[in-house]
Amino acid sequence: LGPALDALTEAKARDGELYLKTRWNAPKGLIFRVDCTKLQRHFWKLIVPEGRDALENYTLAGGRLVLSYIRDAWSVVRTVDRDGASVTEVGLKPYGSAGLGASDWGEKDLYVSYVSFTTPTEFHRLDPKTGKLTEWARETVPFDGSGVEVKQVWYRSKDGTRVPMFVAAKKGLALDGKTPALIYGYGGFSVSVQPAFSATWAAWIENGGVLAVANLRGGSEFGEAWHKAGMLENKQNVFNDF
C-alpha cells in the first residue's frame, strides 16, 4: 500500500477492492477505495471525504457502505454507494448511540442497535438502499423514559474551549442549583462517551435527581484532535473540562 499510514487505519475487502478507513491527514476520518491490482497511493480513490462529523465505524451491506458518525457526541448513520455518492440518511432519533452489526456487501440488510439515556437497547433491521429502519427487538425495563427531558448544553472550559454536556432530568424539574446532580465524565485513550442507558442513572432520575454527562477532551467525540487535546502534556485539559 505504499508509504506507511501514521494513523489509525482499517480495511474491508470485496471483489478485489479494499475500502480503507483512516485518519491519515484527516483527524475525523475518511475512506478510500483501493483496487488490489493497483495498490500505489496515487491510484486510491477518495470516496468519503473528511467532514464535520467524526467517522466512527463502517460496514458493507446491500451493495453500499453503511457509515456511523459521531456528531456532537451522539450517533448519525448514513449510507453511500461504492463511489461515495447517493447519500442516504438513516432516521435515528437524536441524542442516542448506534452500533452496526456484522454484514457483507451481498447481504440484503443488516442490524443496527440504538440506545439512549431514556431508551434501553433497541435492535432495528436496516435496508441500506432506502435507509428504512424496521424494529426487530428491544430490551424491556420497568422505566418510562417518556417523562424525562434530555438536552445538550455547551459550556466554556478554563482555556475557553467549548465542551458539550448532556443533561437529563424529569420534565418540568427546575434546574436552579438546589436539586442533587450526578456528574459523569471520562476523557482519555480516544474513548468517546456517548448516550447510554443505565439502571442506576434511570433510578437517580426517577427519584428526582439530575444527570449530567460531560464530553471531556481526551476522547474521540470530535476526532483525533479532540483526543490529542487531552493527552500527555495536555492532560490537565481533561480535569479542567470536568
Contacts in CASP RR format, 6 or more apart in sequence:
PFRMAT RR
TARGET T0000
AUTHOR 0000-0000-0000
METHOD contacts of the structure
MODEL  1
LGPALDALTEAKARDGELYLKTRWNAPKGLIFRVDCTKLQRHFWKLIVPE
GRDALENYTLAGGRLVLSYIRDAWSVVRTVDRDGASVTEVGLKPYGSAGL
GASDWGEKDLYVSYVSFTTPTEFHRLDPKTGKLTEWARETVPFDGSGVEV
KQVWYRSKDGTRVPMFVAAKKGLALDGKTPALIYGYGGFSVSVQPAFSAT
WAAWIENGGVLAVANLRGGSEFGEAWHKAGMLENKQNVFNDF
1 20 0 8 1.000
1 34 0 8 1.000
1 39 0 8 1.000
1 41 0 8 1.000
2 39 0 8 1.000
2 40 0 8 1.000
2 41 0 8 1.000
3 41 0 8 1.000
5 22 0 8 1.000
5 24 0 8 1.000
6 24 0 8 1.000
7 22 0 8 1.000
7 23 0 8 1.000
7 24 0 8 1.000
7 25 0 8 1.000
7 26 0 8 1.000
7 224 0 8 1.000
8 22 0 8 1.000
8 23 0 8 1.000
8 224 0 8 1.000
9 20 0 8 1.000
9 21 0 8 1.000
9 22 0 8 1.000
9 23 0 8 1.000
9 24 0 8 1.000
10 20 0 8 1.000
10 21 0 8 1.000
10 22 0 8 1.000
11 18 0 8 1.000
11 19 0 8 1.000
11 20 0 8 1.000
11 21 0 8 1.000
11 34 0 8 1.000
12 18 0 8 1.000
12 19 0 8 1.000
12 21 0 8 1.000
12 58 0 8 1.000
12 59 0 8 1.000
12 60 0 8 1.000
13 19 0 8 1.000
13 36 0 8 1.000
14 60 0 8 1.000
14 104 0 8 1.000
14 105 0 8 1.000
15 105 0 8 1.000
16 35 0 8 1.000
16 36 0 8 1.000
16 37 0 8 1.000
17 33 0 8 1.000
17 34 0 8 1.000
17 35 0 8 1.000
17 36 0 8 1.000
17 82 0 8 1.000
18 33 0 8 1.000
18 34 0 8 1.000
18 36 0 8 1.000
19 31 0 8 1.000
19 32 0 8 1.000
19 33 0 8 1.000
19 34 0 8 1.000
19 47 0 8 1.000
19 58 0 8 1.000
19 60 0 8 1.000
19 65 0 8 1.000
20 31 0 8 1.000
20 32 0 8 1.000
20 33 0 8 1.000
20 34 0 8 1.000
20 44 0 8 1.000
21 29 0 8 1.000
21 30 0 8 1.000
21 31 0 8 1.000
21 55 0 8 1.000
21 58 0 8 1.000
22 29 0 8 1.000
22 30 0 8 1.000
22 31 0 8 1.000
22 32 0 8 1.000
23 29 0 8 1.000
23 30 0 8 1.000
23 223 0 8 1.000
23 224 0 8 1.000
26 49 0 8 1.000
26 50 0 8 1.000
27 50 0 8 1.000
27 223 0 8 1.000
27 224 0 8 1.000
27 225 0 8 1.000
28 50 0 8 1.000
28 51 0 8 1.000
28 52 0 8 1.000
28 53 0 8 1.000
28 54 0 8 1.000
28 55 0 8 1.000
28 222 0 8 1.000
28 223 0 8 1.000
28 224 0 8 1.000
29 50 0 8 1.000
29 54 0 8 1.000
29 55 0 8 1.000
29 223 0 8 1.000
30 46 0 8 1.000
30 48 0 8 1.000
30 49 0 8 1.000
30 50 0 8 1.000
30 51 0 8 1.000
30 55 0 8 1.000
31 46 0 8 1.000
31 47 0 8 1.000
31 48 0 8 1.000
31 55 0 8 1.000
31 58 0 8 1.000
31 65 0 8 1.000
31 67 0 8 1.000
32 44 0 8 1.000
32 45 0 8 1.000
32 46 0 8 1.000
32 47 0 8 1.000
33 44 0 8 1.000
33 45 0 8 1.000
33 47 0 8 1.000
33 82 0 8 1.000
33 83 0 8 1.000
34 43 0 8 1.000
34 44 0 8 1.000
34 45 0 8 1.000
35 43 0 8 1.000
45 83 0 8 1.000
47 65 0 8 1.000
47 80 0 8 1.000
47 82 0 8 1.000
47 83 0 8 1.000
47 84 0 8 1.000
48 55 0 8 1.000
48 65 0 8 1.000
48 67 0 8 1.000
48 80 0 8 1.000
48 84 0 8 1.000
52 71 0 8 1.000
53 69 0 8 1.000
53 70 0 8 1.000
53 71 0 8 1.000
53 76 0 8 1.000
54 69 0 8 1.000
54 70 0 8 1.000
54 71 0 8 1.000
54 220 0 8 1.000
54 221 0 8 1.000
54 222 0 8 1.000
54 223 0 8 1.000
55 67 0 8 1.000
55 68 0 8 1.000
55 69 0 8 1.000
56 68 0 8 1.000
56 69 0 8 1.000
56 70 0 8 1.000
56 75 0 8 1.000
56 192 0 8 1.000
56 220 0 8 1.000
57 67 0 8 1.000
57 68 0 8 1.000
57 99 0 8 1.000
57 100 0 8 1.000
58 65 0 8 1.000
58 66 0 8 1.000
58 67 0 8 1.000
58 68 0 8 1.000
58 100 0 8 1.000
59 65 0 8 1.000
59 66 0 8 1.000
59 100 0 8 1.000
59 101 0 8 1.000
59 102 0 8 1.000
59 103 0 8 1.000
59 110 0 8 1.000
60 66 0 8 1.000
60 103 0 8 1.000
60 104 0 8 1.000
60 105 0 8 1.000
60 106 0 8 1.000
61 103 0 8 1.000
61 104 0 8 1.000
61 105 0 8 1.000
61 106 0 8 1.000
61 107 0 8 1.000
61 109 0 8 1.000
61 110 0 8 1.000
61 126 0 8 1.000
61 128 0 8 1.000
62 103 0 8 1.000
62 105 0 8 1.000
62 106 0 8 1.000
62 107 0 8 1.000
62 108 0 8 1.000
62 109 0 8 1.000
62 110 0 8 1.000
62 128 0 8 1.000
62 129 0 8 1.000
63 81 0 8 1.000
63 82 0 8 1.000
63 105 0 8 1.000
63 106 0 8 1.000
63 128 0 8 1.000
63 129 0 8 1.000
64 79 0 8 1.000
64 80 0 8 1.000
64 81 0 8 1.000
64 82 0 8 1.000
64 88 0 8 1.000
64 128 0 8 1.000
64 129 0 8 1.000
65 79 0 8 1.000
65 80 0 8 1.000
65 81 0 8 1.000
65 82 0 8 1.000
65 84 0 8 1.000
66 77 0 8 1.000
66 78 0 8 1.000
66 79 0 8 1.000
66 100 0 8 1.000
66 103 0 8 1.000
66 110 0 8 1.000
66 126 0 8 1.000
66 128 0 8 1.000
67 77 0 8 1.000
67 78 0 8 1.000
67 79 0 8 1.000
67 80 0 8 1.000
68 75 0 8 1.000
68 76 0 8 1.000
68 77 0 8 1.000
68 98 0 8 1.000
68 99 0 8 1.000
68 100 0 8 1.000
69 75 0 8 1.000
69 76 0 8 1.000
69 77 0 8 1.000
69 78 0 8 1.000
70 76 0 8 1.000
70 192 0 8 1.000
70 194 0 8 1.000
70 220 0 8 1.000
70 221 0 8 1.000
70 222 0 8 1.000
70 223 0 8 1.000
72 152 0 8 1.000
72 164 0 8 1.000
72 221 0 8 1.000
73 152 0 8 1.000
73 164 0 8 1.000
73 166 0 8 1.000
73 192 0 8 1.000
73 193 0 8 1.000
73 194 0 8 1.000
73 195 0 8 1.000
73 215 0 8 1.000
73 221 0 8 1.000
74 94 0 8 1.000
74 95 0 8 1.000
74 96 0 8 1.000
74 97 0 8 1.000
74 152 0 8 1.000
74 194 0 8 1.000
74 195 0 8 1.000
75 92 0 8 1.000
75 96 0 8 1.000
75 97 0 8 1.000
75 98 0 8 1.000
75 99 0 8 1.000
75 114 0 8 1.000
75 194 0 8 1.000
76 89 0 8 1.000
76 92 0 8 1.000
77 89 0 8 1.000
77 90 0 8 1.000
77 91 0 8 1.000
77 92 0 8 1.000
77 98 0 8 1.000
77 100 0 8 1.000
77 112 0 8 1.000
77 126 0 8 1.000
78 87 0 8 1.000
78 88 0 8 1.000
78 89 0 8 1.000
78 90 0 8 1.000
79 87 0 8 1.000
79 88 0 8 1.000
79 90 0 8 1.000
79 128 0 8 1.000
79 129 0 8 1.000
79 131 0 8 1.000
80 86 0 8 1.000
80 87 0 8 1.000
80 88 0 8 1.000
88 128 0 8 1.000
88 129 0 8 1.000
88 130 0 8 1.000
88 131 0 8 1.000
89 131 0 8 1.000
90 112 0 8 1.000
90 126 0 8 1.000
90 131 0 8 1.000
90 133 0 8 1.000
91 131 0 8 1.000
91 133 0 8 1.000
92 98 0 8 1.000
92 112 0 8 1.000
92 114 0 8 1.000
92 133 0 8 1.000
93 114 0 8 1.000
93 116 0 8 1.000
93 119 0 8 1.000
95 116 0 8 1.000
95 117 0 8 1.000
95 150 0 8 1.000
95 152 0 8 1.000
95 166 0 8 1.000
95 195 0 8 1.000
96 114 0 8 1.000
96 115 0 8 1.000
96 116 0 8 1.000
96 117 0 8 1.000
96 119 0 8 1.000
96 194 0 8 1.000
96 195 0 8 1.000
97 114 0 8 1.000
97 115 0 8 1.000
97 116 0 8 1.000
97 194 0 8 1.000
97 195 0 8 1.000
97 196 0 8 1.000
98 112 0 8 1.000
98 113 0 8 1.000
98 114 0 8 1.000
99 112 0 8 1.000
99 113 0 8 1.000
99 114 0 8 1.000
100 110 0 8 1.000
100 112 0 8 1.000
101 110 0 8 1.000
101 111 0 8 1.000
101 112 0 8 1.000
101 113 0 8 1.000
102 110 0 8 1.000
103 109 0 8 1.000
103 110 0 8 1.000
108 127 0 8 1.000
109 125 0 8 1.000
109 126 0 8 1.000
109 127 0 8 1.000
109 128 0 8 1.000
110 125 0 8 1.000
110 126 0 8 1.000
110 128 0 8 1.000
111 123 0 8 1.000
111 124 0 8 1.000
111 125 0 8 1.000
111 126 0 8 1.000
111 136 0 8 1.000
112 123 0 8 1.000
112 124 0 8 1.000
112 125 0 8 1.000
112 126 0 8 1.000
112 133 0 8 1.000
113 121 0 8 1.000
113 122 0 8 1.000
113 123 0 8 1.000
113 124 0 8 1.000
114 121 0 8 1.000
114 122 0 8 1.000
114 123 0 8 1.000
114 124 0 8 1.000
115 121 0 8 1.000
115 122 0 8 1.000
115 195 0 8 1.000
115 196 0 8 1.000
115 197 0 8 1.000
116 150 0 8 1.000
116 195 0 8 1.000
116 196 0 8 1.000
116 197 0 8 1.000
117 148 0 8 1.000
117 150 0 8 1.000
117 166 0 8 1.000
117 168 0 8 1.000
117 195 0 8 1.000
117 196 0 8 1.000
117 197 0 8 1.000
117 201 0 8 1.000
117 211 0 8 1.000
117 213 0 8 1.000
118 145 0 8 1.000
118 146 0 8 1.000
118 147 0 8 1.000
118 148 0 8 1.000
118 150 0 8 1.000
118 168 0 8 1.000
118 197 0 8 1.000
119 145 0 8 1.000
119 197 0 8 1.000
120 138 0 8 1.000
120 139 0 8 1.000
120 140 0 8 1.000
120 141 0 8 1.000
120 143 0 8 1.000
120 197 0 8 1.000
121 138 0 8 1.000
121 139 0 8 1.000
121 197 0 8 1.000
122 135 0 8 1.000
122 137 0 8 1.000
122 138 0 8 1.000
122 139 0 8 1.000
123 135 0 8 1.000
123 136 0 8 1.000
123 137 0 8 1.000
123 138 0 8 1.000
124 133 0 8 1.000
124 134 0 8 1.000
124 135 0 8 1.000
124 136 0 8 1.000
125 133 0 8 1.000
125 134 0 8 1.000
125 136 0 8 1.000
126 132 0 8 1.000
126 133 0 8 1.000
127 134 0 8 1.000
141 197 0 8 1.000
141 199 0 8 1.000
141 202 0 8 1.000
143 199 0 8 1.000
143 202 0 8 1.000
143 206 0 8 1.000
145 202 0 8 1.000
147 170 0 8 1.000
147 171 0 8 1.000
148 168 0 8 1.000
148 169 0 8 1.000
148 170 0 8 1.000
148 171 0 8 1.000
148 205 0 8 1.000
149 168 0 8 1.000
149 169 0 8 1.000
149 170 0 8 1.000
149 171 0 8 1.000
149 172 0 8 1.000
150 166 0 8 1.000
150 167 0 8 1.000
150 168 0 8 1.000
150 195 0 8 1.000
151 166 0 8 1.000
151 167 0 8 1.000
152 164 0 8 1.000
152 165 0 8 1.000
152 166 0 8 1.000
152 167 0 8 1.000
153 164 0 8 1.000
153 165 0 8 1.000
153 167 0 8 1.000
154 162 0 8 1.000
154 163 0 8 1.000
154 164 0 8 1.000
154 165 0 8 1.000
155 162 0 8 1.000
155 163 0 8 1.000
155 165 0 8 1.000
156 162 0 8 1.000
156 163 0 8 1.000
157 163 0 8 1.000
157 217 0 8 1.000
157 237 0 8 1.000
157 240 0 8 1.000
157 241 0 8 1.000
158 237 0 8 1.000
158 240 0 8 1.000
159 237 0 8 1.000
159 240 0 8 1.000
161 217 0 8 1.000
161 229 0 8 1.000
161 237 0 8 1.000
161 241 0 8 1.000
163 214 0 8 1.000
163 215 0 8 1.000
163 216 0 8 1.000
163 217 0 8 1.000
163 241 0 8 1.000
164 214 0 8 1.000
164 215 0 8 1.000
164 221 0 8 1.000
165 212 0 8 1.000
165 213 0 8 1.000
165 214 0 8 1.000
165 215 0 8 1.000
166 195 0 8 1.000
166 211 0 8 1.000
166 212 0 8 1.000
166 213 0 8 1.000
166 215 0 8 1.000
167 175 0 8 1.000
167 210 0 8 1.000
167 211 0 8 1.000
167 212 0 8 1.000
168 201 0 8 1.000
168 205 0 8 1.000
168 210 0 8 1.000
168 211 0 8 1.000
168 212 0 8 1.000
168 213 0 8 1.000
169 175 0 8 1.000
169 179 0 8 1.000
169 205 0 8 1.000
169 208 0 8 1.000
169 209 0 8 1.000
169 210 0 8 1.000
169 211 0 8 1.000
170 205 0 8 1.000
170 206 0 8 1.000
170 208 0 8 1.000
170 209 0 8 1.000
173 179 0 8 1.000
173 208 0 8 1.000
173 209 0 8 1.000
173 210 0 8 1.000
175 210 0 8 1.000
179 208 0 8 1.000
179 209 0 8 1.000
179 210 0 8 1.000
180 208 0 8 1.000
180 209 0 8 1.000
180 210 0 8 1.000
181 209 0 8 1.000
181 210 0 8 1.000
181 211 0 8 1.000
181 212 0 8 1.000
182 201 0 8 1.000
182 204 0 8 1.000
182 209 0 8 1.000
182 210 0 8 1.000
182 211 0 8 1.000
182 212 0 8 1.000
183 212 0 8 1.000
183 213 0 8 1.000
183 214 0 8 1.000
183 242 0 8 1.000
184 193 0 8 1.000
184 211 0 8 1.000
184 212 0 8 1.000
184 213 0 8 1.000
184 214 0 8 1.000
185 193 0 8 1.000
185 213 0 8 1.000
185 214 0 8 1.000
185 215 0 8 1.000
185 216 0 8 1.000
185 242 0 8 1.000
186 193 0 8 1.000
186 216 0 8 1.000
186 219 0 8 1.000
187 193 0 8 1.000
187 216 0 8 1.000
187 217 0 8 1.000
187 218 0 8 1.000
187 219 0 8 1.000
187 230 0 8 1.000
187 238 0 8 1.000
187 241 0 8 1.000
188 216 0 8 1.000
188 218 0 8 1.000
188 219 0 8 1.000
188 227 0 8 1.000
188 230 0 8 1.000
188 231 0 8 1.000
188 238 0 8 1.000
189 218 0 8 1.000
189 219 0 8 1.000
190 218 0 8 1.000
190 219 0 8 1.000
190 220 0 8 1.000
190 224 0 8 1.000
190 227 0 8 1.000
191 219 0 8 1.000
191 220 0 8 1.000
192 215 0 8 1.000
192 219 0 8 1.000
192 220 0 8 1.000
192 221 0 8 1.000
193 213 0 8 1.000
193 214 0 8 1.000
193 215 0 8 1.000
193 216 0 8 1.000
193 219 0 8 1.000
193 221 0 8 1.000
194 221 0 8 1.000
195 213 0 8 1.000
201 211 0 8 1.000
204 211 0 8 1.000
205 211 0 8 1.000
214 241 0 8 1.000
214 242 0 8 1.000
215 221 0 8 1.000
216 230 0 8 1.000
216 237 0 8 1.000
216 238 0 8 1.000
216 241 0 8 1.000
216 242 0 8 1.000
217 226 0 8 1.000
217 227 0 8 1.000
217 229 0 8 1.000
217 230 0 8 1.000
217 234 0 8 1.000
217 237 0 8 1.000
217 238 0 8 1.000
217 241 0 8 1.000
218 226 0 8 1.000
218 227 0 8 1.000
218 228 0 8 1.000
218 229 0 8 1.000
218 230 0 8 1.000
218 231 0 8 1.000
218 237 0 8 1.000
218 238 0 8 1.000
219 226 0 8 1.000
219 227 0 8 1.000
219 230 0 8 1.000
220 226 0 8 1.000
220 227 0 8 1.000
228 234 0 8 1.000
229 237 0 8 1.000
230 237 0 8 1.000
230 238 0 8 1.000
END
